[in-house]
């Protein structure tokens, strides 16, 4: 659905900006920042490498890029799934800060 795609893209931009701030701004890092960087750095490294590789490729048919988009979406989704499951479990348990999904 379009709504899910919008949330996925929002997560990507927030995650990327957060990771850039953690890795490249030289500020002190607490436990959250360290855990976030350790967990998400490999995913964003794959995305960065793929972007670099695609910029050097010759002209390709649109179907190739559609397939690449699907592949990267599944890779990002697979990375998000464990965090989403933990969030849903916390919400089901009525953990601190748990809210109903919109």
RAURJO-V649518 format. One record per pair of residues at least 12 apart in sequence whose ideal C-beta (glycine too) atoms are under 10 Angstrom apart, sorted by sequence separation. I is the first residue (numbers start at 1). J is the second residue. D is the distance in whole Angstrom. If there is no record, write none. Layout:
i;j;d
I;J;D
I;J;D
//
This chain:
i;j;d
21;33;9
22;34;8
88;101;9
18;32;10
19;33;9
22;36;6
23;37;6
54;68;7
87;101;10
18;33;8
22;37;5
53;68;10
21;37;10
19;36;7
18;36;6
19;37;6
22;40;9
23;41;7
50;68;7
18;37;9
22;41;9
19;39;10
15;36;8
19;40;6
23;44;9
50;71;9
51;72;10
18;40;8
19;41;7
50;72;7
15;39;10
16;40;9
19;43;9
20;44;9
15;40;6
19;44;6
47;72;7
50;75;9
19;45;10
46;72;8
16;43;10
15;43;8
16;44;6
47;75;8
15;44;7
43;72;10
46;75;7
47;76;8
46;76;9
12;43;10
16;47;8
12;44;9
16;48;9
43;75;7
44;76;10
43;76;7
46;79;9
12;47;8
43;78;9
44;79;10
43;79;5
42;79;8
43;80;9
40;79;7
39;79;8
40;80;10
39;82;9
40;83;9
39;83;8
12;72;10
12;73;10
15;76;9
12;76;7
15;79;9
8;73;7
11;76;8
15;80;9
9;76;10
5;73;9
8;76;7
12;80;10
8;77;7
11;80;7
8;80;8
11;83;10
4;77;10
11;84;10
7;102;10
3;102;9
//
